[in-house]
Amino acid sequence: MTKDLTKGNPAKLILYFSIPLLIGNLFQQFYSMADTFIVGRTISVDALAAVGCTGSISFFIIGFAQGLTAGFSIITAQRFGANDLEGMRKSVVSSSILSAVITVILTAVSVSLARPILVAMNTPSNLLEDAVSYISVIFWGIVTSVLFNLLSNIIRALGDSVTPLIFLVIACILNIILDYVCILVFHMGVAGAGWATVVSQLFSGLLCLVYIGKKLPILHLRPSDWKVGWSFHLDHLKVGLPMAFQTSIIAIGSIALQSALNNLGSTAVAAYTAAQKIDNLAVQPMASFGVTMATYTAQNYGAGDMQRIRRGVRQCGIISVIFSILAALIVILAGRFFVGLFVGSENTEVIDLAMVYLVINGAMYFVLALLFVYRNALQGLGKTFVPTLAGVMELLMRIFVAFTLASTLGFAGACMANPAAWIGATIPLAIAYFTVSHQLKKYPPAPLTMHREPPHISDN
């Protein structure tokens, strides 16, 4: 069911749209959490650390694909908001063609470089083979991740955040079942956890495809929709590639941070892995509000309503900060219990280190909340330069803090890298948003049509 976000109370629409997104994001985290939990409890703590070692490079590649498809859907949402259904369908065609080409390239590059990258990251020798085994399976399955993310983003661009949630829940349940089957029944080790994730993603992507075919006739392509010019492809790449590179730039910082952690030993890696899983769950409310702002802003930009965009961003910022405070309280007060679920309550050294991570990061969640809101609002407006620049700031801050403080303060120093990166990115994003907002308030955009390009606004 499509939803027009250009009419109605912004705060209510943002909440209603974000709640399914939040639940969906939580279940998406369960993909990797199920792998981590089952691997850690049924194989060994070393196997848990091996899977954890791959998190940053997985984020580098899979995050690129996710950012790319999210960027493409911005154009789709803008056309839908402008009620340009022909342009919306052409956007789907362009997104599909570009995604297919880039998927082939990503798969070839990532599979061939998986082992060299893990070696370059100083992955402990006792973890290397399991890490390569797991991540190779994930990389061969990039096509399944792209399929689901592309189709779910298209559905969300039309204002429907509920349907992708339903498919994620189904896929998550399937993933957990397959984890146990592959590891305990077929004895496939950590590779089995990877195959469980890939098969589950494929299933959720196929569900999206069937749903579009049966329930969304406005997305049924016509022969004329396939006549897409290079300029329209270029429009998608101008938004999609910066969002993809921005995600990968952030991931490079995570890889550098993982390298610093690897130098601290497998106990530190296991603690960071377990704490990061909890952290990823805790920040999902803020991430969900951010994704909502991208769709909300894009639709209203297509409709030419800048005043409504400003109101929505302001209200979303307040709501997101409130949620960030609640999330911080939960991870700090209940962190020991959650970490124990992954590693067992007897591993007190791992739990103690994980709590250092959760306290340091949780205290700065409010900054991350604002980062998500401003970044996605700018992206919804089609402004990608500053968000990319902010990604570079995240990279530089994360690398600098990881290697300078980790060497002097140890694990606590490495944990400070994320909050430092959030601060470094939020400052330019906030400045850019209020600058662009002021420009559009002074010169409001007209509703977007197939024959009119958005007004040029400097990204600087």
Salt bridges, closest charged atoms under 4 A:
ASP4 OD2 - LYS7 NZ 3.13
ASP84 OD2 - ARG79 NH1 3.53
GLU129 OE2 - ARG115 NH1 3.01
ASP225 OD2 - ARG89 NE 2.84
ASP352 OD1 - ARG336 NH2 2.91
GLU394 OE2 - ARG375 NH2 2.43
GLU394 OE1 - ARG398 NH2 3.71
